[in-house]
Each structure stands twice: as structure tokens, then as C-alpha cells.
């Protein structure tokens, strides 16, 4: 079976003086620790690349159930 997928789907600036909001869709099953590490790494990358302060970066995480995600015409819940 292929590894579970995740995808950064959008980076939306609120206004010119604000940092972006990152929306991340993840296959369900990640631990809280993994999510904390991902949020920290994404925030650090945005600050390093765009400048600004970490407090201004929003990260939204969306857990997607395996039966609600398909790749190549096959649901992840049905992959062997």
C-alpha cells in the first residue's frame, strides 16, 4: 500500500499586512505530536520565506477519512 497522502491545498493572504493562512488536508491517523511538528515547520518556513512573525501565521488542519479520499479512481479505504 502506498503511504498516506497529505496535501497543502492553499495559501491565502488575509490582507497585505497579514501573513497567510495555510490549509492542509491530511489522511486521518496522524498523531498530535506529528501535527504539532508539522505546524511548527510550516510556520517557520513561512516566516523564513516571507518574513513577519510566527504569531501572524494561521495553519488549518483537516483530517480526511480514508473512505473520503481517492487516488487513481480508487478509495484509500479499499487499497490493499
N, CA, C and O atoms as a MOPAC input file, in Angstrom:
PM7 MOZYME 1SCF
protein

 N      0.84200 1    -1.17900 1     0.00000 1
 C      0.00000 1     0.00000 1     0.00000 1
 C      0.88100 1     1.23400 1     0.00000 1
 O      1.92500 1     1.26700 1     0.65200 1
 N      0.45500 1     2.24300 1    -0.73300 1
 C      1.21000 1     3.49100 1    -0.76300 1
 C      1.04500 1     4.21200 1     0.56100 1
 O      0.07200 1     4.00100 1     1.28500 1
 N      2.00700 1     5.06200 1     0.86400 1
 C      1.94800 1     5.85000 1     2.10100 1
 C      0.76100 1     6.80700 1     2.05000 1
 O      0.36700 1     7.26200 1     0.97600 1
 N      0.20200 1     7.10500 1     3.20200 1
 C     -0.91600 1     8.05000 1     3.28400 1
 C     -0.49400 1     9.40300 1     2.73500 1
 O      0.65100 1     9.82700 1     2.89300 1
 N     -1.41200 1    10.05200 1     2.10600 1
 C     -1.13600 1    11.31000 1     1.42300 1
 C     -1.43900 1    12.50700 1     2.30900 1
 O     -2.25800 1    12.41700 1     3.22400 1
 N     -0.79500 1    13.60100 1     2.04400 1
 C     -1.17300 1    14.89900 1     2.59200 1
 C     -0.92500 1    15.92100 1     1.50100 1
 O     -0.10800 1    15.71300 1     0.60400 1
 N     -1.63800 1    17.01700 1     1.59100 1
 C     -1.54300 1    17.99100 1     0.52400 1
 C     -1.75800 1    19.39400 1     1.08500 1
 O     -2.72500 1    19.64300 1     1.80500 1
 N     -0.86600 1    20.28700 1     0.75500 1
 C     -1.07700 1    21.70300 1     1.06000 1
 C     -1.92500 1    22.23400 1    -0.07100 1
 O     -1.48900 1    22.26300 1    -1.22200 1
 N     -3.14500 1    22.65800 1     0.25100 1
 C     -4.05900 1    22.99400 1    -0.81900 1
 C     -4.18200 1    24.47200 1    -1.11000 1
 O     -4.58000 1    24.84500 1    -2.21400 1
 N     -3.85500 1    25.32400 1    -0.16000 1
 C     -3.95100 1    26.74200 1    -0.48000 1
 C     -3.14200 1    27.57400 1     0.49600 1
 O     -2.94400 1    27.20300 1     1.65300 1
 N     -2.68800 1    28.68900 1     0.00500 1
 C     -2.04600 1    29.70100 1     0.83600 1
 C     -2.77200 1    30.99900 1     0.51800 1
 O     -2.65400 1    31.52900 1    -0.58700 1
 N     -3.51500 1    31.50500 1     1.47800 1
 C     -4.36500 1    32.66500 1     1.24600 1
 C     -3.93400 1    33.83500 1     2.11800 1
 O     -4.05900 1    33.75600 1     3.34000 1
 N     -3.43100 1    34.91300 1     1.53500 1
 C     -3.15800 1    36.08800 1     2.36200 1
 C     -4.47500 1    36.75000 1     2.75800 1
 O     -5.35700 1    36.93300 1     1.92000 1
 N     -4.60700 1    37.11000 1     4.04400 1
 C     -5.81800 1    37.79000 1     4.50500 1
 C     -5.86500 1    39.19900 1     3.91900 1
 O     -6.83100 1    39.58300 1     3.26000 1
 N     -4.82800 1    39.93700 1     4.16800 1
 C     -4.67300 1    41.30000 1     3.67500 1
 C     -3.18400 1    41.51100 1     3.43900 1
 O     -2.36000 1    40.66300 1     3.78000 1
 N     -2.86700 1    42.61200 1     2.87500 1
 C     -1.47800 1    42.91200 1     2.54900 1
 C     -0.57400 1    42.88700 1     3.78000 1
 O      0.57800 1    42.46700 1     3.67200 1
 N     -1.05800 1    43.32600 1     4.95600 1
 C     -0.22500 1    43.42800 1     6.14800 1
 C     -0.28800 1    42.19400 1     7.03600 1
 O      0.30800 1    42.19100 1     8.11300 1
 N     -0.98400 1    41.15900 1     6.62300 1
 C     -1.08100 1    39.94100 1     7.41500 1
 C     -0.37300 1    38.78800 1     6.72200 1
 O     -0.19300 1    38.78300 1     5.50500 1
 N      0.02100 1    37.81600 1     7.52600 1
 C      0.64000 1    36.61900 1     6.98200 1
 C     -0.44900 1    35.71300 1     6.42500 1
 O     -1.63300 1    35.95700 1     6.65900 1
 N     -0.07000 1    34.68300 1     5.69900 1
 C     -1.07300 1    33.81400 1     5.07400 1
 C     -1.68500 1    32.82000 1     6.06300 1
 O     -1.18400 1    32.58400 1     7.16200 1
 N     -2.78500 1    32.26400 1     5.60600 1
 C     -3.39900 1    31.11600 1     6.26100 1
 C     -3.07900 1    29.90200 1     5.40600 1
 O     -3.34300 1    29.90100 1     4.20400 1
 N     -2.51500 1    28.87200 1     6.01300 1
 C     -2.20300 1    27.63200 1     5.30600 1
 C     -3.30300 1    26.62500 1     5.60700 1
 O     -3.64900 1    26.41300 1     6.76900 1
 N     -3.85000 1    26.00900 1     4.58200 1
 C     -4.86500 1    24.96200 1     4.73500 1
 C     -4.20500 1    23.65300 1     4.31400 1
 O     -3.73000 1    23.52500 1     3.18600 1
 N     -4.17800 1    22.68100 1     5.22500 1
 C     -3.51200 1    21.41200 1     4.97200 1
 C     -4.51500 1    20.28200 1     5.14900 1
 O     -5.13600 1    20.15200 1     6.20300 1
 N     -4.67000 1    19.46300 1     4.10800 1
 C     -5.53200 1    18.29100 1     4.18600 1
 C     -4.65200 1    17.06900 1     4.40200 1
 O     -3.68900 1    16.84100 1     3.67100 1
 N     -5.00300 1    16.28300 1     5.42600 1
 C     -4.21700 1    15.11300 1     5.81500 1
 C     -5.10100 1    13.87700 1     5.85300 1
 O     -6.27000 1    13.95100 1     6.23300 1
 N     -4.54400 1    12.75200 1     5.46300 1
 C     -5.23300 1    11.49600 1     5.69500 1
 C     -5.31800 1    11.30800 1     7.19900 1
 O     -4.32300 1    11.48800 1     7.90000 1
 N     -6.49000 1    10.94800 1     7.70500 1
 C     -6.65600 1    10.79200 1     9.15000 1
 C     -5.65100 1     9.79000 1     9.70500 1
 O     -5.17500 1     8.90600 1     8.99300 1
 N     -5.33900 1     9.94400 1    10.99200 1
 C     -4.45300 1     8.99700 1    11.65100 1
 C     -3.13800 1     9.58600 1    12.13000 1
 O     -2.35400 1     8.88500 1    12.77000 1
 N     -2.87400 1    10.85000 1    11.84000 1
 C     -1.64600 1    11.46400 1    12.34000 1
 C     -1.79100 1    11.71700 1    13.83600 1
 O     -2.88700 1    11.99500 1    14.32300 1
 N     -0.69000 1    11.62100 1    14.55300 1
 C     -0.71300 1    11.86800 1    15.99500 1
 C     -0.68800 1    13.36800 1    16.26200 1
 O     -0.34200 1    14.16600 1    15.39100 1
 N     -1.05900 1    13.72800 1    17.47600 1
 C     -0.99200 1    15.12800 1    17.88500 1
 C      0.44300 1    15.63500 1    17.77800 1
 O      0.67000 1    16.76800 1    17.35400 1
 N      1.40300 1    14.80800 1    18.15700 1
 C      2.81600 1    15.20000 1    18.07600 1
 C      3.22200 1    15.48100 1    16.62300 1
 O      3.91300 1    16.46500 1    16.35700 1
 N      2.80600 1    14.63900 1    15.69800 1
 C      3.11200 1    14.85800 1    14.28200 1
 C      2.49500 1    16.16700 1    13.79400 1
 O      3.13000 1    16.92200 1    13.05800 1
 N      1.27400 1    16.42900 1    14.20000 1
 C      0.61100 1    17.66700 1    13.79000 1
 C      1.31300 1    18.88400 1    14.37900 1
 O      1.47900 1    19.89000 1    13.68900 1
 N      1.72500 1    18.81100 1    15.63200 1
 C      2.46900 1    19.91600 1    16.25500 1
 C      3.75900 1    20.18700 1    15.48700 1
 O      4.09300 1    21.34000 1    15.21200 1
 N      4.48200 1    19.12200 1    15.14000 1
 C      5.73700 1    19.27900 1    14.40600 1
 C      5.50400 1    19.85800 1    13.01900 1
 O      6.28400 1    20.69300 1    12.56100 1
 N      4.44000 1    19.42800 1    12.34300 1
 C      4.11600 1    19.96200 1    11.02100 1
 C      3.76800 1    21.44300 1    11.09100 1
 O      4.26200 1    22.24000 1    10.29400 1
 N      2.91700 1    21.80900 1    12.04600 1
 C      2.51700 1    23.20700 1    12.20500 1
 C      3.73500 1    24.08800 1    12.49100 1
 O      3.84500 1    25.18500 1    11.94500 1
 N      4.63700 1    23.62000 1    13.33200 1
 C      5.85800 1    24.38000 1    13.65600 1
 C      6.72300 1    24.54100 1    12.40800 1
 O      7.20000 1    25.63800 1    12.11900 1
 N      6.92700 1    23.44600 1    11.66600 1
 C      7.77800 1    23.50100 1    10.46500 1
 C      7.17300 1    24.41900 1     9.39900 1
 O      7.89500 1    25.19400 1     8.77100 1
 N      5.86800 1    24.34000 1     9.19300 1
 C      5.22200 1    25.20300 1     8.20600 1
 C      5.31000 1    26.67200 1     8.61400 1
 O      5.59700 1    27.53900 1     7.78900 1
 N      5.06200 1    26.93900 1     9.88100 1
 C      5.13800 1    28.31900 1    10.37900 1
 C      6.54900 1    28.86700 1    10.21600 1
 O      6.72600 1    29.99100 1     9.74700 1
 N      7.55100 1    28.08700 1    10.59900 1
 C      8.94200 1    28.51700 1    10.45400 1
 C      9.28900 1    28.79700 1     8.99500 1
 O      9.97400 1    29.77500 1     8.69500 1
 N      8.81600 1    27.94000 1     8.08300 1
 C      9.11100 1    28.11500 1     6.66000 1
 C      8.47100 1    29.39200 1     6.12300 1
 O      9.08700 1    30.11200 1     5.33700 1
 N      7.24300 1    29.67500 1     6.53900 1
 C      6.56500 1    30.89500 1     6.08200 1
 C      7.29800 1    32.12700 1     6.59100 1
 O      7.53400 1    33.06500 1     5.83000 1
 N      7.66100 1    32.13500 1     7.86800 1
 C      8.36100 1    33.28800 1     8.44700 1
 C      9.71500 1    33.48100 1     7.77200 1
 O     10.09500 1    34.60900 1     7.45600 1
 N     10.44800 1    32.38400 1     7.54700 1
 C     11.76000 1    32.47600 1     6.91400 1
 C     11.64000 1    32.96300 1     5.46900 1
 O     12.48300 1    33.73000 1     5.00400 1
 N     10.62000 1    32.53300 1     4.77000 1
 C     10.46300 1    32.86900 1     3.35800 1
 C      9.82700 1    34.23300 1     3.13600 1
 O     10.26700 1    35.00100 1     2.28100 1
 N      8.77900 1    34.53300 1     3.92100 1
 C      8.01800 1    35.76000 1     3.69500 1
 C      8.30600 1    36.86400 1     4.70000 1
 O      7.91700 1    38.01400 1     4.49400 1
 N      8.99000 1    36.51500 1     5.79200 1
 C      9.19500 1    37.47900 1     6.86200 1
 C      7.98200 1    37.49300 1     7.77400 1
 O      7.08800 1    36.65800 1     7.64000 1
 N      7.95100 1    38.42500 1     8.68600 1
 C      6.82600 1    38.52800 1     9.60300 1
 C      7.06000 1    37.75700 1    10.88500 1
 O      8.16600 1    37.29000 1    11.15900 1
 N      6.00500 1    37.63500 1    11.66200 1
 C      6.09200 1    36.99000 1    12.96500 1
 C      5.30400 1    35.68600 1    12.97000 1
 O      4.26700 1    35.58400 1    12.31300 1
 N      5.78900 1    34.69100 1    13.70600 1
 C      5.06500 1    33.41000 1    13.77700 1
 C      3.62500 1    33.57200 1    14.25500 1
 O      2.74100 1    32.83600 1    13.81600 1
 N      3.38400 1    34.52300 1    15.14600 1
 C      2.03800 1    34.72100 1    15.69000 1
 C      1.02300 1    35.11300 1    14.62000 1
 O     -0.18400 1    35.00000 1    14.83400 1
 N      1.51100 1    35.57300 1    13.47200 1
 C      0.62100 1    36.02100 1    12.40500 1
 C      0.28100 1    34.91400 1    11.40700 1
 O     -0.53100 1    35.12600 1    10.50700 1
 N      0.89100 1    33.74000 1    11.55400 1
 C      0.68200 1    32.63600 1    10.61000 1
 C     -0.41000 1    31.71500 1    11.15500 1
 O     -0.30800 1    31.21800 1    12.27600 1
 N     -1.44500 1    31.49400 1    10.36300 1
 C     -2.50400 1    30.54700 1    10.71600 1
 C     -2.31500 1    29.27400 1     9.91000 1
 O     -2.03300 1    29.33000 1     8.71300 1
 N     -2.47000 1    28.12200 1    10.56200 1
 C     -2.42900 1    26.82400 1     9.89100 1
 C     -3.70400 1    26.08400 1    10.26100 1
 O     -3.99400 1    25.88200 1    11.44000 1
 N     -4.46000 1    25.68400 1     9.25600 1
 C     -5.69100 1    24.92500 1     9.45800 1
 C     -5.45300 1    23.49100 1     8.99900 1
 O     -5.04900 1    23.26500 1     7.85900 1
 N     -5.69700 1    22.52500 1     9.87300 1
 C     -5.50700 1    21.11500 1     9.55400 1
 C     -6.87100 1    20.45400 1     9.38600 1
 O     -7.76400 1    20.63000 1    10.21400 1
 N     -7.01800 1    19.70100 1     8.31600 1
 C     -8.25500 1    18.98900 1     8.03400 1
 C     -7.95000 1    17.50600 1     7.89100 1
 O     -7.23000 1    17.10500 1     6.97600 1
 N     -8.49200 1    16.69000 1     8.78900 1
 C     -8.34900 1    15.23900 1     8.69600 1
 C     -9.41600 1    14.70100 1     7.74500 1
 O    -10.60500 1    14.97700 1     7.90500 1
 N     -8.97500 1    13.93700 1     6.76300 1
 C     -9.88400 1    13.34100 1     5.78800 1
 C     -9.91600 1    11.84000 1     6.03000 1
 O     -8.86800 1    11.20100 1     6.12800 1
 N    -11.11000 1    11.27900 1     6.12500 1
 C    -11.25500 1     9.83400 1     6.31000 1
 C    -10.82400 1     9.11800 1     5.03200 1
 O    -10.97300 1     9.64300 1     3.92900 1
 N    -10.28900 1     7.91400 1     5.20200 1
 C     -9.77700 1     7.14200 1     4.07400 1
 C    -10.87000 1     6.87800 1     3.03300 1
 O    -10.57500 1     6.80800 1     1.83900 1
 N    -12.12200 1     6.73100 1     3.46500 1
 C    -13.20200 1     6.47200 1     2.51000 1
 C    -13.67100 1     7.75200 1     1.81100 1
 O    -14.52600 1     7.69500 1     0.92800 1
 N    -13.11500 1     8.91100 1     2.20200 1
 C    -13.43900 1    10.17600 1     1.55000 1
 C    -12.29800 1    10.69500 1     0.68100 1
 O    -12.33800 1    11.83900 1     0.22900 1
 N    -11.28200 1     9.86700 1     0.44300 1
 C    -10.11500 1    10.27400 1    -0.34800 1
 C     -9.84800 1     9.17600 1    -1.37900 1
 O     -9.78600 1     7.99500 1    -1.03500 1
 N     -9.69400 1     9.56600 1    -2.62400 1
 C     -9.40100 1     8.60000 1    -3.68200 1
 C     -8.22800 1     9.07900 1    -4.51300 1
 O     -8.04200 1    10.27700 1    -4.72300 1
 N     -7.44700 1     8.13400 1    -4.97600 1
 C     -6.33200 1     8.40900 1    -5.88100 1
 C     -6.39200 1     7.37700 1    -7.00100 1
 O     -6.53300 1     6.18200 1    -6.74300 1
 N     -6.28600 1     7.83100 1    -8.22400 1
 C     -6.30600 1     6.91000 1    -9.35900 1
 C     -7.62300 1     6.16300 1    -9.48800 1
 O     -7.64700 1     5.03500 1    -9.97900 1
 N     -8.72700 1     6.78100 1    -9.05200 1
 C    -10.03100 1     6.15000 1    -9.17900 1
 C    -10.34300 1     5.11500 1    -8.11900 1
 O    -11.32800 1     4.38600 1    -8.23600 1
 N     -9.50800 1     5.03900 1    -7.07200 1
 C     -9.71500 1     4.03500 1    -6.02300 1
 C     -9.69100 1     4.71600 1    -4.64700 1
 O     -8.78600 1     5.49000 1    -4.33500 1
 N    -10.70600 1     4.40700 1    -3.83900 1
 C    -10.74800 1     4.92300 1    -2.48500 1
 C     -9.58300 1     4.35600 1    -1.67300 1
 O     -9.21400 1     3.19200 1    -1.82900 1
 N     -9.01800 1     5.18300 1    -0.81400 1
 C     -7.91300 1     4.73600 1     0.03000 1
 C     -8.37000 1     3.63500 1     0.98500 1
 O     -7.57600 1     2.77400 1     1.36400 1
 N     -9.62700 1     3.65800 1     1.36800 1
 C    -10.14800 1     2.62600 1     2.27500 1
 C    -10.20200 1     1.26900 1     1.61700 1
 O    -10.31200 1     0.25900 1     2.31300 1
 N    -10.12800 1     1.20600 1     0.28200 1
 C    -10.19400 1    -0.06000 1    -0.44400 1
 C     -8.84900 1    -0.51400 1    -0.98900 1
 O     -8.75200 1    -1.57300 1    -1.60900 1
 N     -7.81400 1     0.28300 1    -0.76100 1
 C     -6.47800 1    -0.09900 1    -1.24600 1
 C     -5.94800 1    -1.26100 1    -0.41700 1
 O     -6.12900 1    -1.31200 1     0.79900 1
 N     -5.30600 1    -2.16900 1    -1.08200 1
 C     -4.76500 1    -3.36600 1    -0.41700 1
 C     -3.36400 1    -3.11400 1     0.08700 1
 O     -2.74900 1    -4.00500 1     0.67300 1

